[in-house]
Structures are given as C-alpha cells and as structure tokens.
Amino acid sequence: MKTILLIENDPSHLVAQSLLLRCLGYGVLEAGNQGEAWFASCQHKGPIHLVLTKAIPENHSTSDLVARLLLIYPQMRALVICDESLAESADMPCEYAFLQKPFGLEILAYTIRGLLEGPKKRAAASHS
C-alpha cells in the first residue's frame, strides 16, 4: 500500500480528504500544518510516496518542506492544490503536479495514480 502525507489545515477537510484517499486504497498520514507533517513523517515507519498539500501564496515553505522530506524519502512525489497563477510560478524539487479547485474525484485519483505510477522524471522538465 502506498502512503500519502496529507497536509490540510481545515479539520473537516482533513477528515474528508483522508477518508477519500483511504477509499482509493492509500495509506494516509494526516497533518494539520507543516510542523505536524514533519513530525508525522519522522515518526512514520516505511516510505512516504506522495505529499498532498495546498500551496500558500507568496510563500516558498511548501517547496522547502518537500525538499526536506526528500532527504528522507527520495522517491516521494508532490501534489499541490493551488490556483493557476501559483502553478505557473512554482517549482518543486521532485516530480509533482498541480490541481486547481474545483476538481472531481476522478481527476484526483487519475493525478495521484499518474504521479505514483508514471515516469521517474520531474514534471517541471516538460513545462519548458
């Protein structure tokens, strides 16, 4: 079973998204913020395959957290929920994808599957 580190600051969204990911067949580590995410990742026994989080406008802490996590989980990928302007300017230190709200369950499942089962190259290379 592949494990997803889910970072969501709204408790009701965290529960709903966690349940949804579990229904899709993934193990889920829940975190309400990046500090909790770091703690959960350090306590976790086994690999983390994907981090799923929201982008924070004008704040590079998302890519900084992913860079730190990659030191422990070098094969990890990232899925970032953000608006189009952030997706155009952001860069991640691993293979990644962006989703813009609103999106359906099918798109979420397809994107996660593509990241976890797709080629091992960085998605940023195809944006040039």
PLY file of the C-alpha trace (Angstrom):
ply
format ascii 1.0
element vertex 128
property float x
property float y
property float z
element edge 127
property int vertex1
property int vertex2
end_header
0.00 0.00 0.00
1.35 3.42 -0.96
1.36 6.11 1.71
0.25 9.72 1.24
1.19 12.51 3.65
-1.89 14.75 3.65
-1.46 18.32 4.92
-4.73 20.20 5.42
-5.35 22.96 7.98
-9.14 22.68 7.99
-10.05 19.75 10.30
-13.26 18.85 8.45
-11.46 18.87 5.09
-8.64 16.80 6.58
-11.04 14.09 7.73
-12.97 14.08 4.44
-9.85 14.02 2.25
-8.23 11.34 4.40
-11.32 9.15 4.11
-11.43 9.68 0.36
-7.76 8.73 -0.06
-8.25 5.63 2.09
-11.23 4.64 -0.09
-8.92 4.93 -3.11
-6.64 2.36 -1.44
-3.88 4.53 0.02
-2.44 4.71 3.50
-2.72 8.24 4.88
-0.67 10.23 7.37
-2.70 13.26 8.49
-1.23 16.64 9.40
-2.89 19.97 10.13
0.17 22.02 9.20
3.75 21.64 8.00
5.15 21.20 11.51
2.79 18.30 12.15
3.68 16.91 8.71
7.38 16.92 9.53
6.74 15.25 12.90
4.46 12.60 11.34
7.00 11.86 8.61
9.79 11.41 11.15
7.64 9.05 13.25
6.42 7.02 10.26
7.94 3.59 9.71
8.14 2.93 5.98
8.16 5.06 2.84
6.02 8.08 2.07
5.20 8.07 -1.62
3.32 11.35 -2.03
2.76 14.58 -0.15
-0.62 16.23 -0.84
-0.93 19.83 0.29
-2.25 23.28 -0.60
0.11 25.94 -1.88
0.47 29.03 0.25
0.50 32.23 -1.87
3.85 34.06 -1.91
5.37 31.51 0.48
8.01 29.03 -0.60
7.56 26.89 2.51
5.74 24.18 0.53
8.75 23.51 -1.70
11.07 23.86 1.32
9.13 21.18 3.21
9.14 18.89 0.17
12.92 19.39 -0.17
13.42 18.37 3.48
11.14 15.35 3.09
13.08 14.25 0.01
16.16 13.82 2.20
14.30 11.02 4.00
12.06 9.81 1.15
13.99 10.40 -2.10
11.33 8.77 -4.32
8.49 10.90 -2.92
6.30 12.95 -5.27
4.15 16.02 -4.58
0.59 17.02 -5.46
-0.18 20.66 -4.72
-3.64 22.20 -4.70
-3.37 25.81 -5.89
-4.66 28.41 -8.28
-3.30 28.79 -11.81
-1.00 31.74 -11.04
0.82 29.74 -8.36
1.13 26.70 -10.61
2.82 28.78 -13.30
5.44 30.24 -10.95
6.07 27.34 -8.58
8.74 24.69 -8.77
9.20 21.58 -6.70
12.40 19.62 -6.09
10.71 16.35 -7.15
8.17 15.10 -9.66
4.97 16.99 -8.97
1.58 18.02 -10.27
-0.85 20.82 -9.50
-4.63 20.66 -9.22
-6.84 23.71 -9.33
-10.12 23.66 -7.38
-12.76 22.61 -8.04
-11.89 19.13 -9.24
-13.69 15.81 -9.07
-12.75 12.52 -7.51
-11.85 11.06 -10.91
-9.32 13.82 -11.61
-7.79 13.47 -8.15
-7.48 9.69 -8.48
-6.06 9.98 -12.02
-3.49 12.59 -10.97
-2.33 10.62 -7.93
-2.08 7.42 -9.95
-0.13 9.24 -12.67
2.35 10.61 -10.15
2.84 7.34 -8.32
2.96 5.05 -11.33
4.31 7.40 -14.00
7.83 8.00 -15.23
10.52 8.89 -12.71
11.35 12.25 -14.32
10.50 15.66 -12.93
7.30 17.09 -14.33
8.91 20.54 -14.47
11.11 19.37 -17.36
8.04 19.17 -19.60
6.97 22.78 -18.89
9.68 24.48 -20.94
0 1
1 2
2 3
3 4
4 5
5 6
6 7
7 8
8 9
9 10
10 11
11 12
12 13
13 14
14 15
15 16
16 17
17 18
18 19
19 20
20 21
21 22
22 23
23 24
24 25
25 26
26 27
27 28
28 29
29 30
30 31
31 32
32 33
33 34
34 35
35 36
36 37
37 38
38 39
39 40
40 41
41 42
42 43
43 44
44 45
45 46
46 47
47 48
48 49
49 50
50 51
51 52
52 53
53 54
54 55
55 56
56 57
57 58
58 59
59 60
60 61
61 62
62 63
63 64
64 65
65 66
66 67
67 68
68 69
69 70
70 71
71 72
72 73
73 74
74 75
75 76
76 77
77 78
78 79
79 80
80 81
81 82
82 83
83 84
84 85
85 86
86 87
87 88
88 89
89 90
90 91
91 92
92 93
93 94
94 95
95 96
96 97
97 98
98 99
99 100
100 101
101 102
102 103
103 104
104 105
105 106
106 107
107 108
108 109
109 110
110 111
111 112
112 113
113 114
114 115
115 116
116 117
117 118
118 119
119 120
120 121
121 122
122 123
123 124
124 125
125 126
126 127
